[in-house]
Amino acid sequence: MIDIFLASGIILILTIFLCLYRVVFGPGVENRLIAVNTVGTKTIILLVIIGFIYERPIFIDISIIYAMINFISTLAIAKYLRRGSIS
Amino acid sequence: MVVGAVGLIRLPDFYTRTHASSKCDTLGEGMMLIGFILYEGMTLISVKLLLLALFIFLSSPTAVHALVNVAHSRGIKPWKKGDERQ
């Protein structure tokens, strides 16, 4: 049963490399931001998959916290780009 | 997820890339988490997974909306057919 999680995890890692292409070659800041946001949401799912592979439920909590941090950081970057300062 | 990533690369413009990648990711994650819940059955872990899926369904679109709002205010024009790839 483990190999299904393993296969989906490996496929996710390959898609992260696709997104990294856009992070490197993105014409502007916004393209890079969207790609980084996509990579962030993919790592949440990767954490859950790792939690299922190693049979450790603590990984689910880690991925919840990581989802919150990803959300807050995206909003902070958007506010910085909009106003020039976060304060 | 894979289609979202491929869309992120092949599509010509910022808005089309955002359209593809964020929608595919949000729904893809939700479906994967629901799949994990079905695999897990009725335990505390599936409640956490449900909360995570709910949070992602709410937070991911708003985050991408904020980014696109910023991009629009910084003067990125939507792509028209015939323009060169951005």
Backbone of each chain as nested JSON, in Angstrom:
{
  "chains": [
    {"id": "A", "residues": [
      {"number": 1, "name": "MET", "atoms": {"N": [0.837, -1.203, 0.0], "CA": [0.0, 0.0, 0.0], "C": [0.876, 1.258, 0.0]}},
      {"number": 2, "name": "ILE", "atoms": {"N": [2.115, 1.055, 0.499], "CA": [2.983, 2.223, 0.626], "C": [3.343, 2.738, -0.757]}},
      {"number": 3, "name": "ASP", "atoms": {"N": [3.515, 1.811, -1.761], "CA": [4.126, 2.284, -3.023], "C": [3.206, 3.258, -3.746]}},
      {"number": 4, "name": "ILE", "atoms": {"N": [1.879, 3.23, -3.461], "CA": [1.032, 4.231, -4.119], "C": [1.386, 5.616, -3.614]}},
      {"number": 5, "name": "PHE", "atoms": {"N": [1.578, 5.726, -2.281], "CA": [1.967, 7.042, -1.756], "C": [3.329, 7.435, -2.303]}},
      {"number": 6, "name": "LEU", "atoms": {"N": [4.234, 6.443, -2.379], "CA": [5.581, 6.751, -2.87], "C": [5.508, 7.27, -4.3]}},
      {"number": 7, "name": "ALA", "atoms": {"N": [4.696, 6.615, -5.144], "CA": [4.618, 7.026, -6.552], "C": [4.043, 8.43, -6.657]}},
      {"number": 8, "name": "SER", "atoms": {"N": [2.977, 8.698, -5.903], "CA": [2.385, 10.043, -6.016], "C": [3.338, 11.083, -5.468]}},
      {"number": 9, "name": "GLY", "atoms": {"N": [4.114, 10.738, -4.414], "CA": [5.077, 11.712, -3.894], "C": [6.136, 12.042, -4.923]}},
      {"number": 10, "name": "ILE", "atoms": {"N": [6.621, 11.005, -5.633], "CA": [7.676, 11.253, -6.627], "C": [7.124, 12.1, -7.762]}},
      {"number": 11, "name": "ILE", "atoms": {"N": [5.866, 11.827, -8.178], "CA": [5.283, 12.641, -9.256], "C": [5.176, 14.086, -8.81]}},
      {"number": 12, "name": "LEU", "atoms": {"N": [4.78, 14.295, -7.528], "CA": [4.673, 15.673, -7.026], "C": [6.024, 16.356, -7.063]}},
      {"number": 13, "name": "ILE", "atoms": {"N": [7.086, 15.614, -6.703], "CA": [8.415, 16.235, -6.697], "C": [8.798, 16.646, -8.115]}},
      {"number": 14, "name": "LEU", "atoms": {"N": [8.415, 15.815, -9.11], "CA": [8.74, 16.196, -10.495], "C": [7.99, 17.464, -10.883]}},
      {"number": 15, "name": "THR", "atoms": {"N": [6.726, 17.594, -10.437], "CA": [6.009, 18.819, -10.812], "C": [6.623, 20.029, -10.114]}},
      {"number": 16, "name": "ILE", "atoms": {"N": [7.212, 19.817, -8.913], "CA": [7.854, 20.959, -8.244], "C": [9.009, 21.443, -9.096]}},
      {"number": 17, "name": "PHE", "atoms": {"N": [9.74, 20.517, -9.733], "CA": [10.852, 20.953, -10.598], "C": [10.319, 21.768, -11.775]}},
      {"number": 18, "name": "LEU", "atoms": {"N": [9.121, 21.373, -12.274], "CA": [8.542, 22.179, -13.358], "C": [8.285, 23.599, -12.874]}},
      {"number": 19, "name": "CYS", "atoms": {"N": [7.723, 23.726, -11.658], "CA": [7.427, 25.064, -11.151], "C": [8.72, 25.829, -10.911]}},
      {"number": 20, "name": "LEU", "atoms": {"N": [9.785, 25.115, -10.515], "CA": [11.049, 25.821, -10.265], "C": [11.568, 26.451, -11.552]}},
      {"number": 21, "name": "TYR", "atoms": {"N": [11.245, 25.837, -12.702], "CA": [11.663, 26.465, -13.964], "C": [11.065, 27.859, -14.065]}},
      {"number": 22, "name": "ARG", "atoms": {"N": [9.751, 27.947, -13.722], "CA": [9.13, 29.253, -13.809], "C": [9.69, 30.206, -12.763]}},
      {"number": 23, "name": "VAL", "atoms": {"N": [10.094, 29.687, -11.607], "CA": [10.681, 30.579, -10.594], "C": [11.958, 31.188, -11.148]}},
      {"number": 24, "name": "VAL", "atoms": {"N": [12.764, 30.419, -11.849], "CA": [14.056, 30.929, -12.313], "C": [13.861, 31.851, -13.499]}},
      {"number": 25, "name": "PHE", "atoms": {"N": [13.044, 31.43, -14.48], "CA": [12.987, 32.17, -15.739], "C": [11.783, 33.092, -15.822]}},
      {"number": 26, "name": "GLY", "atoms": {"N": [11.002, 33.218, -14.761], "CA": [9.8, 34.055, -14.833], "C": [10.151, 35.469, -15.232]}},
      {"number": 27, "name": "PRO", "atoms": {"N": [9.453, 36.071, -16.209], "CA": [9.839, 37.426, -16.629], "C": [9.825, 38.435, -15.482]}},
      {"number": 28, "name": "GLY", "atoms": {"N": [8.809, 38.4, -14.619], "CA": [8.719, 39.464, -13.617], "C": [8.603, 38.898, -12.217]}},
      {"number": 29, "name": "VAL", "atoms": {"N": [8.438, 39.8, -11.251], "CA": [8.34, 39.341, -9.86], "C": [7.081, 38.513, -9.685]}},
      {"number": 30, "name": "GLU", "atoms": {"N": [6.002, 38.953, -10.341], "CA": [4.708, 38.304, -10.062], "C": [4.734, 36.851, -10.525]}},
      {"number": 31, "name": "ASN", "atoms": {"N": [5.348, 36.579, -11.694], "CA": [5.406, 35.179, -12.135], "C": [6.136, 34.332, -11.12]}},
      {"number": 32, "name": "ARG", "atoms": {"N": [7.231, 34.895, -10.592], "CA": [8.001, 34.109, -9.611], "C": [7.172, 33.881, -8.369]}},
      {"number": 33, "name": "LEU", "atoms": {"N": [6.386, 34.908, -7.981], "CA": [5.589, 34.753, -6.754], "C": [4.554, 33.661, -6.922]}},
      {"number": 34, "name": "ILE", "atoms": {"N": [3.906, 33.631, -8.083], "CA": [2.879, 32.603, -8.279], "C": [3.52, 31.23, -8.268]}},
      {"number": 35, "name": "ALA", "atoms": {"N": [4.714, 31.118, -8.868], "CA": [5.374, 29.81, -8.902], "C": [5.763, 29.39, -7.484]}},
      {"number": 36, "name": "VAL", "atoms": {"N": [6.261, 30.35, -6.68], "CA": [6.645, 29.985, -5.308], "C": [5.417, 29.587, -4.503]}},
      {"number": 37, "name": "ASN", "atoms": {"N": [4.307, 30.292, -4.733], "CA": [3.069, 29.918, -4.044], "C": [2.654, 28.502, -4.424]}},
      {"number": 38, "name": "THR", "atoms": {"N": [2.8, 28.169, -5.711], "CA": [2.441, 26.811, -6.151], "C": [3.341, 25.773, -5.497]}},
      {"number": 39, "name": "VAL", "atoms": {"N": [4.647, 26.087, -5.439], "CA": [5.564, 25.135, -4.8], "C": [5.18, 24.955, -3.336]}},
      {"number": 40, "name": "GLY", "atoms": {"N": [4.763, 26.061, -2.69], "CA": [4.383, 25.961, -1.288], "C": [3.181, 25.058, -1.084]}},
      {"number": 41, "name": "THR", "atoms": {"N": [2.17, 25.203, -1.943], "CA": [0.994, 24.354, -1.742], "C": [1.332, 22.9, -2.039]}},
      {"number": 42, "name": "LYS", "atoms": {"N": [2.301, 22.662, -2.938], "CA": [2.666, 21.258, -3.224], "C": [3.415, 20.638, -2.064]}},
      {"number": 43, "name": "THR", "atoms": {"N": [4.218, 21.441, -1.36], "CA": [4.945, 20.838, -0.241], "C": [3.989, 20.456, 0.885]}},
      {"number": 44, "name": "ILE", "atoms": {"N": [2.844, 21.16, 0.98], "CA": [1.887, 20.76, 2.021], "C": [1.451, 19.336, 1.762]}},
      {"number": 45, "name": "ILE", "atoms": {"N": [1.139, 19.031, 0.494], "CA": [0.661, 17.68, 0.191], "C": [1.791, 16.677, 0.36]}},
      {"number": 46, "name": "LEU", "atoms": {"N": [3.012, 17.103, 0.033], "CA": [4.148, 16.179, 0.203], "C": [4.323, 15.823, 1.671]}},
      {"number": 47, "name": "LEU", "atoms": {"N": [4.144, 16.824, 2.565], "CA": [4.275, 16.53, 4.002], "C": [3.24, 15.508, 4.436]}},
      {"number": 48, "name": "VAL", "atoms": {"N": [1.996, 15.67, 3.927], "CA": [0.957, 14.715, 4.328], "C": [1.305, 13.327, 3.821]}},
      {"number": 49, "name": "ILE", "atoms": {"N": [1.848, 13.255, 2.589], "CA": [2.198, 11.936, 2.023], "C": [3.297, 11.295, 2.848]}},
      {"number": 50, "name": "ILE", "atoms": {"N": [4.308, 12.102, 3.251], "CA": [5.396, 11.547, 4.059], "C": [4.841, 11.053, 5.388]}},
      {"number": 51, "name": "GLY", "atoms": {"N": [3.873, 11.835, 5.932], "CA": [3.273, 11.39, 7.182], "C": [2.591, 10.048, 7.029]}},
      {"number": 52, "name": "PHE", "atoms": {"N": [1.961, 9.816, 5.875], "CA": [1.29, 8.528, 5.681], "C": [2.289, 7.422, 5.432]}},
      {"number": 53, "name": "ILE", "atoms": {"N": [3.417, 7.733, 4.781], "CA": [4.389, 6.673, 4.489], "C": [5.024, 6.202, 5.779]}},
      {"number": 54, "name": "TYR", "atoms": {"N": [5.41, 7.152, 6.673], "CA": [6.128, 6.761, 7.886], "C": [5.168, 6.49, 9.044]}},
      {"number": 55, "name": "GLU", "atoms": {"N": [3.839, 6.51, 8.761], "CA": [2.85, 6.21, 9.797], "C": [3.013, 7.131, 11.009]}},
      {"number": 56, "name": "ARG", "atoms": {"N": [3.315, 8.408, 10.781], "CA": [3.455, 9.348, 11.923], "C": [2.423, 10.449, 11.739]}},
      {"number": 57, "name": "PRO", "atoms": {"N": [1.416, 10.529, 12.629], "CA": [0.383, 11.552, 12.456], "C": [0.869, 12.964, 12.735]}},
      {"number": 58, "name": "ILE", "atoms": {"N": [2.094, 13.146, 13.297], "CA": [2.561, 14.496, 13.619], "C": [2.754, 15.293, 12.333]}},
      {"number": 59, "name": "PHE", "atoms": {"N": [2.991, 14.599, 11.21], "CA": [3.241, 15.337, 9.966], "C": [2.008, 16.11, 9.519]}},
      {"number": 60, "name": "ILE", "atoms": {"N": [0.792, 15.632, 9.918], "CA": [-0.408, 16.365, 9.518], "C": [-0.416, 17.725, 10.188]}},
      {"number": 61, "name": "ASP", "atoms": {"N": [-0.014, 17.775, 11.474], "CA": [0.013, 19.084, 12.159], "C": [1.065, 19.983, 11.519]}},
      {"number": 62, "name": "ILE", "atoms": {"N": [2.215, 19.385, 11.166], "CA": [3.258, 20.206, 10.539], "C": [2.719, 20.801, 9.239]}},
      {"number": 63, "name": "SER", "atoms": {"N": [1.962, 20.012, 8.472], "CA": [1.499, 20.562, 7.181], "C": [0.424, 21.611, 7.409]}},
      {"number": 64, "name": "ILE", "atoms": {"N": [-0.363, 21.504, 8.504], "CA": [-1.349, 22.565, 8.778], "C": [-0.615, 23.865, 9.07]}},
      {"number": 65, "name": "ILE", "atoms": {"N": [0.421, 23.777, 9.914], "CA": [1.163, 25.004, 10.262], "C": [1.844, 25.562, 9.026]}},
      {"number": 66, "name": "TYR", "atoms": {"N": [2.369, 24.658, 8.194], "CA": [3.051, 25.135, 6.985], "C": [2.056, 25.813, 6.055]}},
      {"number": 67, "name": "ALA", "atoms": {"N": [0.815, 25.315, 5.986], "CA": [-0.195, 25.975, 5.139], "C": [-0.463, 27.38, 5.648]}},
      {"number": 68, "name": "MET", "atoms": {"N": [-0.546, 27.542, 6.97], "CA": [-0.802, 28.884, 7.518], "C": [0.361, 29.811, 7.203]}},
      {"number": 69, "name": "ILE", "atoms": {"N": [1.593, 29.311, 7.398], "CA": [2.762, 30.178, 7.149], "C": [2.795, 30.566, 5.678]}},
      {"number": 70, "name": "ASN", "atoms": {"N": [2.476, 29.618, 4.795], "CA": [2.493, 29.919, 3.364], "C": [1.491, 31.011, 3.055]}},
      {"number": 71, "name": "PHE", "atoms": {"N": [0.304, 30.93, 3.682], "CA": [-0.739, 31.917, 3.415], "C": [-0.302, 33.296, 3.902]}},
      {"number": 72, "name": "ILE", "atoms": {"N": [0.203, 33.335, 5.146], "CA": [0.584, 34.641, 5.71], "C": [1.719, 35.253, 4.903]}},
      {"number": 73, "name": "SER", "atoms": {"N": [2.686, 34.427, 4.489], "CA": [3.833, 35.012, 3.774], "C": [3.408, 35.533, 2.412]}},
      {"number": 74, "name": "THR", "atoms": {"N": [2.486, 34.826, 1.742], "CA": [2.038, 35.33, 0.445], "C": [1.351, 36.67, 0.614]}},
      {"number": 75, "name": "LEU", "atoms": {"N": [0.512, 36.797, 1.665], "CA": [-0.166, 38.084, 1.869], "C": [0.848, 39.164, 2.214]}},
      {"number": 76, "name": "ALA", "atoms": {"N": [1.879, 38.838, 3.014], "CA": [2.863, 39.867, 3.383], "C": [3.614, 40.342, 2.141]}},
      {"number": 77, "name": "ILE", "atoms": {"N": [3.984, 39.422, 1.266], "CA": [4.709, 39.832, 0.054], "C": [3.806, 40.68, -0.818]}},
      {"number": 78, "name": "ALA", "atoms": {"N": [2.533, 40.283, -0.916], "CA": [1.613, 41.076, -1.747], "C": [1.48, 42.475, -1.168]}},
      {"number": 79, "name": "LYS", "atoms": {"N": [1.381, 42.576, 0.162], "CA": [1.238, 43.914, 0.765], "C": [2.52, 44.719, 0.55]}},
      {"number": 80, "name": "TYR", "atoms": {"N": [3.679, 44.044, 0.648], "CA": [4.934, 44.782, 0.448], "C": [5.004, 45.331, -0.97]}},
      {"number": 81, "name": "LEU", "atoms": {"N": [4.611, 44.484, -1.942], "CA": [4.684, 44.95, -3.333], "C": [3.7, 46.088, -3.564]}},
      {"number": 82, "name": "ARG", "atoms": {"N": [2.569, 46.049, -2.833], "CA": [1.546, 47.062, -3.076], "C": [1.948, 48.383, -2.433]}},
      {"number": 83, "name": "ARG", "atoms": {"N": [2.367, 48.349, -1.178], "CA": [2.577, 49.596, -0.424], "C": [4.043, 49.977, -0.35]}},
      {"number": 84, "name": "GLY", "atoms": {"N": [4.975, 49.057, -0.679], "CA": [6.378, 49.413, -0.525], "C": [6.872, 49.151, 0.871]}},
      {"number": 85, "name": "SER", "atoms": {"N": [5.971, 48.923, 1.853], "CA": [6.452, 48.557, 3.201], "C": [5.332, 47.815, 3.885]}},
      {"number": 86, "name": "ILE", "atoms": {"N": [5.729, 46.891, 4.836], "CA": [4.727, 46.022, 5.453], "C": [4.079, 46.709, 6.628]}},
      {"number": 87, "name": "SER", "atoms": {"N": [4.727, 47.709, 7.213], "CA": [4.189, 48.277, 8.467], "C": [2.886, 49.005, 8.212]}}
    ]},
    {"id": "B", "residues": [
      {"number": 1, "name": "MET", "atoms": {"N": [-2.628, 18.474, -10.439], "CA": [-1.374, 19.089, -10.02], "C": [-0.397, 19.156, -11.187]}},
      {"number": 2, "name": "VAL", "atoms": {"N": [-0.276, 18.014, -11.907], "CA": [0.688, 17.984, -13.02], "C": [0.225, 18.942, -14.1]}},
      {"number": 3, "name": "VAL", "atoms": {"N": [-1.097, 18.944, -14.359], "CA": [-1.594, 19.832, -15.424], "C": [-1.371, 21.281, -15.025]}},
      {"number": 4, "name": "GLY", "atoms": {"N": [-1.544, 21.591, -13.717], "CA": [-1.304, 22.963, -13.266], "C": [0.13, 23.373, -13.49]}},
      {"number": 5, "name": "ALA", "atoms": {"N": [1.056, 22.451, -13.208], "CA": [2.464, 22.795, -13.38], "C": [2.796, 22.982, -14.856]}},
      {"number": 6, "name": "VAL", "atoms": {"N": [2.256, 22.106, -15.702], "CA": [2.524, 22.252, -17.142], "C": [1.915, 23.553, -17.635]}},
      {"number": 7, "name": "GLY", "atoms": {"N": [0.708, 23.88, -17.126], "CA": [0.093, 25.153, -17.519], "C": [0.932, 26.326, -17.074]}},
      {"number": 8, "name": "LEU", "atoms": {"N": [1.587, 26.189, -15.908], "CA": [2.413, 27.299, -15.417], "C": [3.546, 27.592, -16.377]}},
      {"number": 9, "name": "ILE", "atoms": {"N": [3.987, 26.582, -17.119], "CA": [5.14, 26.782, -18.011], "C": [4.676, 27.201, -19.393]}},
      {"number": 10, "name": "ARG", "atoms": {"N": [3.661, 26.491, -19.941], "CA": [3.381, 26.699, -21.357], "C": [2.569, 27.943, -21.644]}},
      {"number": 11, "name": "LEU", "atoms": {"N": [1.762, 28.404, -20.713], "CA": [0.828, 29.491, -21.053], "C": [1.594, 30.802, -21.223]}},
      {"number": 12, "name": "PRO", "atoms": {"N": [1.108, 31.681, -22.125], "CA": [1.935, 32.817, -22.545], "C": [1.98, 33.976, -21.559]}},
      {"number": 13, "name": "ASP", "atoms": {"N": [0.965, 34.114, -20.691], "CA": [0.854, 35.398, -19.986], "C": [0.74, 35.141, -18.501]}},
      {"number": 14, "name": "PHE", "atoms": {"N": [0.948, 36.2, -17.702], "CA": [0.899, 36.043, -16.253], "C": [-0.475, 35.585, -15.807]}},
      {"number": 15, "name": "TYR", "atoms": {"N": [-1.52, 36.248, -16.346], "CA": [-2.871, 35.953, -15.851], "C": [-3.277, 34.532, -16.211]}},
      {"number": 16, "name": "THR", "atoms": {"N": [-2.942, 34.089, -17.428], "CA": [-3.336, 32.725, -17.791], "C": [-2.588, 31.721, -16.925]}},
      {"number": 17, "name": "ARG", "atoms": {"N": [-1.312, 32.025, -16.619], "CA": [-0.564, 31.071, -15.765], "C": [-1.188, 31.0, -14.387]}},
      {"number": 18, "name": "THR", "atoms": {"N": [-1.543, 32.175, -13.858], "CA": [-2.152, 32.151, -12.528], "C": [-3.449, 31.381, -12.546]}},
      {"number": 19, "name": "HIS", "atoms": {"N": [-4.225, 31.644, -13.615], "CA": [-5.518, 30.968, -13.736], "C": [-5.333, 29.468, -13.682]}},
      {"number": 20, "name": "ALA", "atoms": {"N": [-4.358, 28.958, -14.425], "CA": [-4.182, 27.51, -14.507], "C": [-3.658, 26.956, -13.194]}},
      {"number": 21, "name": "SER", "atoms": {"N": [-2.567, 27.551, -12.701], "CA": [-1.873, 26.859, -11.609], "C": [-2.651, 26.938, -10.32]}},
      {"number": 22, "name": "SER", "atoms": {"N": [-3.253, 28.1, -10.018], "CA": [-3.864, 28.191, -8.689], "C": [-5.131, 27.363, -8.616]}},
      {"number": 23, "name": "LYS", "atoms": {"N": [-5.91, 27.35, -9.709], "CA": [-7.147, 26.552, -9.646], "C": [-6.825, 25.079, -9.506]}},
      {"number": 24, "name": "CYS", "atoms": {"N": [-5.863, 24.611, -10.337], "CA": [-5.572, 23.176, -10.295], "C": [-5.033, 22.798, -8.924]}},
      {"number": 25, "name": "ASP", "atoms": {"N": [-4.199, 23.677, -8.347], "CA": [-3.601, 23.312, -7.056], "C": [-4.642, 23.252, -5.965]}},
      {"number": 26, "name": "THR", "atoms": {"N": [-5.498, 24.281, -5.914], "CA": [-6.459, 24.324, -4.806], "C": [-7.354, 23.1, -4.829]}},
      {"number": 27, "name": "LEU", "atoms": {"N": [-7.928, 22.801, -5.999], "CA": [-8.86, 21.678, -6.051], "C": [-8.115, 20.358, -5.943]}},
      {"number": 28, "name": "GLY", "atoms": {"N": [-6.916, 20.305, -6.54], "CA": [-6.154, 19.058, -6.465], "C": [-5.83, 18.704, -5.037]}},
      {"number": 29, "name": "GLU", "atoms": {"N": [-5.439, 19.709, -4.257], "CA": [-5.123, 19.436, -2.849], "C": [-6.367, 18.978, -2.12]}},
      {"number": 30, "name": "GLY", "atoms": {"N": [-7.495, 19.677, -2.371], "CA": [-8.709, 19.285, -1.67], "C": [-9.078, 17.844, -1.955]}},
      {"number": 31, "name": "MET", "atoms": {"N": [-8.961, 17.458, -3.238], "CA": [-9.357, 16.078, -3.567], "C": [-8.384, 15.085, -2.958]}},
      {"number": 32, "name": "MET", "atoms": {"N": [-7.076, 15.441, -2.968], "CA": [-6.103, 14.5, -2.391], "C": [-6.375, 14.312, -0.914]}},
      {"number": 33, "name": "LEU", "atoms": {"N": [-6.672, 15.441, -0.228], "CA": [-6.898, 15.319, 1.216], "C": [-8.158, 14.521, 1.493]}},
      {"number": 34, "name": "ILE", "atoms": {"N": [-9.191, 14.678, 0.641], "CA": [-10.406, 13.88, 0.844], "C": [-10.083, 12.414, 0.598]}},
      {"number": 35, "name": "GLY", "atoms": {"N": [-9.195, 12.157, -0.379], "CA": [-8.769, 10.773, -0.601], "C": [-8.066, 10.211, 0.618]}},
      {"number": 36, "name": "PHE", "atoms": {"N": [-7.214, 11.04, 1.249], "CA": [-6.523, 10.556, 2.451], "C": [-7.526, 10.291, 3.566]}},
      {"number": 37, "name": "ILE", "atoms": {"N": [-8.563, 11.157, 3.647], "CA": [-9.563, 10.952, 4.709], "C": [-10.259, 9.615, 4.488]}},
      {"number": 38, "name": "LEU", "atoms": {"N": [-10.602, 9.321, 3.223], "CA": [-11.281, 8.046, 2.963], "C": [-10.362, 6.886, 3.307]}},
      {"number": 39, "name": "TYR", "atoms": {"N": [-9.065, 7.062, 3.004], "CA": [-8.131, 5.981, 3.315], "C": [-7.994, 5.797, 4.824]}},
      {"number": 40, "name": "GLU", "atoms": {"N": [-8.079, 6.935, 5.554], "CA": [-7.814, 6.876, 6.992], "C": [-9.013, 6.352, 7.767]}},
      {"number": 41, "name": "GLY", "atoms": {"N": [-10.255, 6.672, 7.307], "CA": [-11.411, 6.22, 8.082], "C": [-11.719, 7.221, 9.182]}},
      {"number": 42, "name": "MET", "atoms": {"N": [-12.529, 6.781, 10.198], "CA": [-13.009, 7.718, 11.206], "C": [-12.01, 7.788, 12.358]}},
      {"number": 43, "name": "THR", "atoms": {"N": [-10.955, 8.606, 12.231], "CA": [-10.05, 8.778, 13.374], "C": [-9.781, 10.277, 13.547]}},
      {"number": 44, "name": "LEU", "atoms": {"N": [-8.975, 10.589, 14.578], "CA": [-8.656, 12.003, 14.816], "C": [-7.885, 12.573, 13.634]}},
      {"number": 45, "name": "ILE", "atoms": {"N": [-7.068, 11.72, 12.986], "CA": [-6.245, 12.209, 11.879], "C": [-7.139, 12.696, 10.756]}},
      {"number": 46, "name": "SER", "atoms": {"N": [-8.261, 11.992, 10.509], "CA": [-9.103, 12.439, 9.384], "C": [-9.772, 13.764, 9.725]}},
      {"number": 47, "name": "VAL", "atoms": {"N": [-10.006, 14.037, 11.013], "CA": [-10.565, 15.349, 11.375], "C": [-9.539, 16.436, 11.066]}},
      {"number": 48, "name": "LYS", "atoms": {"N": [-8.267, 16.157, 11.4], "CA": [-7.221, 17.148, 11.085], "C": [-7.12, 17.359, 9.584]}},
      {"number": 49, "name": "LEU", "atoms": {"N": [-7.199, 16.247, 8.83], "CA": [-7.105, 16.384, 7.37], "C": [-8.271, 17.197, 6.846]}},
      {"number": 50, "name": "LEU", "atoms": {"N": [-9.448, 17.007, 7.433], "CA": [-10.61, 17.78, 6.987], "C": [-10.393, 19.26, 7.268]}},
      {"number": 51, "name": "LEU", "atoms": {"N": [-9.834, 19.564, 8.458], "CA": [-9.58, 20.981, 8.777], "C": [-8.555, 21.552, 7.811]}},
      {"number": 52, "name": "LEU", "atoms": {"N": [-7.537, 20.755, 7.497], "CA": [-6.512, 21.253, 6.567], "C": [-7.117, 21.504, 5.199]}},
      {"number": 53, "name": "ALA", "atoms": {"N": [-7.975, 20.578, 4.734], "CA": [-8.595, 20.766, 3.412], "C": [-9.466, 22.016, 3.43]}},
      {"number": 54, "name": "LEU", "atoms": {"N": [-10.218, 22.216, 4.533], "CA": [-11.08, 23.398, 4.613], "C": [-10.233, 24.667, 4.591]}},
      {"number": 55, "name": "PHE", "atoms": {"N": [-9.116, 24.645, 5.337], "CA": [-8.281, 25.843, 5.395], "C": [-7.683, 26.153, 4.026]}},
      {"number": 56, "name": "ILE", "atoms": {"N": [-7.262, 25.113, 3.314], "CA": [-6.646, 25.355, 2.004], "C": [-7.697, 25.858, 1.032]}},
      {"number": 57, "name": "PHE", "atoms": {"N": [-8.921, 25.306, 1.124], "CA": [-9.962, 25.785, 0.213], "C": [-10.244, 27.266, 0.437]}},
      {"number": 58, "name": "LEU", "atoms": {"N": [-10.069, 27.735, 1.687], "CA": [-10.341, 29.157, 1.955], "C": [-9.122, 30.018, 1.666]}},
      {"number": 59, "name": "SER", "atoms": {"N": [-7.914, 29.53, 2.036], "CA": [-6.764, 30.454, 2.035], "C": [-6.116, 30.556, 0.67]}},
      {"number": 60, "name": "SER", "atoms": {"N": [-6.042, 29.468, -0.086], "CA": [-5.265, 29.522, -1.327], "C": [-5.865, 30.492, -2.337]}},
      {"number": 61, "name": "PRO", "atoms": {"N": [-7.194, 30.477, -2.583], "CA": [-7.709, 31.457, -3.535], "C": [-7.516, 32.892, -3.078]}},
      {"number": 62, "name": "THR", "atoms": {"N": [-7.669, 33.169, -1.774], "CA": [-7.52, 34.567, -1.345], "C": [-6.069, 35.016, -1.525]}},
      {"number": 63, "name": "ALA", "atoms": {"N": [-5.126, 34.122, -1.25], "CA": [-3.716, 34.521, -1.409], "C": [-3.424, 34.837, -2.864]}},
      {"number": 64, "name": "VAL", "atoms": {"N": [-3.906, 33.99, -3.771], "CA": [-3.624, 34.225, -5.188], "C": [-4.369, 35.462, -5.657]}},
      {"number": 65, "name": "HIS", "atoms": {"N": [-5.567, 35.698, -5.078], "CA": [-6.307, 36.911, -5.454], "C": [-5.518, 38.147, -5.067]}},
      {"number": 66, "name": "ALA", "atoms": {"N": [-4.899, 38.096, -3.878], "CA": [-4.106, 39.264, -3.451], "C": [-2.948, 39.481, -4.418]}},
      {"number": 67, "name": "LEU", "atoms": {"N": [-2.313, 38.379, -4.83], "CA": [-1.167, 38.535, -5.734], "C": [-1.602, 39.112, -7.068]}},
      {"number": 68, "name": "VAL", "atoms": {"N": [-2.713, 38.611, -7.597], "CA": [-3.143, 39.095, -8.91], "C": [-3.586, 40.541, -8.8]}},
      {"number": 69, "name": "ASN", "atoms": {"N": [-4.192, 40.907, -7.661], "CA": [-4.599, 42.304, -7.461], "C": [-3.37, 43.212, -7.499]}},
      {"number": 70, "name": "VAL", "atoms": {"N": [-2.299, 42.766, -6.832], "CA": [-1.066, 43.555, -6.846], "C": [-0.52, 43.63, -8.261]}},
      {"number": 71, "name": "ALA", "atoms": {"N": [-0.522, 42.514, -8.977], "CA": [0.038, 42.525, -10.331], "C": [-0.76, 43.461, -11.222]}},
      {"number": 72, "name": "HIS", "atoms": {"N": [-2.089, 43.451, -11.04], "CA": [-2.918, 44.333, -11.874], "C": [-2.609, 45.781, -11.561]}},
      {"number": 73, "name": "SER", "atoms": {"N": [-2.417, 46.099, -10.248], "CA": [-2.169, 47.503, -9.901], "C": [-0.771, 47.909, -10.346]}},
      {"number": 74, "name": "ARG", "atoms": {"N": [0.133, 46.955, -10.552], "CA": [1.467, 47.325, -11.022], "C": [1.503, 47.414, -12.545]}},
      {"number": 75, "name": "GLY", "atoms": {"N": [0.339, 47.275, -13.192], "CA": [0.288, 47.596, -14.618], "C": [0.658, 46.448, -15.521]}},
      {"number": 76, "name": "ILE", "atoms": {"N": [0.164, 45.239, -15.241], "CA": [0.39, 44.125, -16.187], "C": [-0.871, 44.002, -17.024]}},
      {"number": 77, "name": "LYS", "atoms": {"N": [-0.706, 44.144, -18.328], "CA": [-1.879, 44.114, -19.22], "C": [-2.209, 42.665, -19.551]}},
      {"number": 78, "name": "PRO", "atoms": {"N": [-3.541, 42.321, -19.635], "CA": [-3.875, 40.966, -20.079], "C": [-3.367, 40.727, -21.497]}},
      {"number": 79, "name": "TRP", "atoms": {"N": [-3.075, 39.465, -21.775], "CA": [-2.461, 39.08, -23.057], "C": [-3.548, 38.992, -24.111]}},
      {"number": 80, "name": "LYS", "atoms": {"N": [-3.267, 39.531, -25.305], "CA": [-4.26, 39.368, -26.392], "C": [-3.663, 38.435, -27.42]}},
      {"number": 81, "name": "LYS", "atoms": {"N": [-4.553, 37.794, -28.22], "CA": [-4.057, 36.841, -29.214], "C": [-3.171, 37.583, -30.205]}},
      {"number": 82, "name": "GLY", "atoms": {"N": [-2.003, 37.035, -30.521], "CA": [-1.122, 37.688, -31.488], "C": [0.012, 38.422, -30.795]}},
      {"number": 83, "name": "ASP", "atoms": {"N": [-0.16, 38.746, -29.465], "CA": [0.994, 39.384, -28.808], "C": [2.092, 38.337, -28.67]}},
      {"number": 84, "name": "GLU", "atoms": {"N": [3.305, 38.86, -28.331], "CA": [4.38, 37.86, -28.173], "C": [4.288, 37.287, -26.76]}},
      {"number": 85, "name": "ARG", "atoms": {"N": [4.933, 36.162, -26.538], "CA": [4.854, 35.51, -25.223], "C": [5.511, 36.394, -24.184]}},
      {"number": 86, "name": "GLN", "atoms": {"N": [4.865, 36.496, -23.008], "CA": [5.533, 37.282, -21.957], "C": [6.328, 36.378, -21.036]}}
    ]}
  ]
}
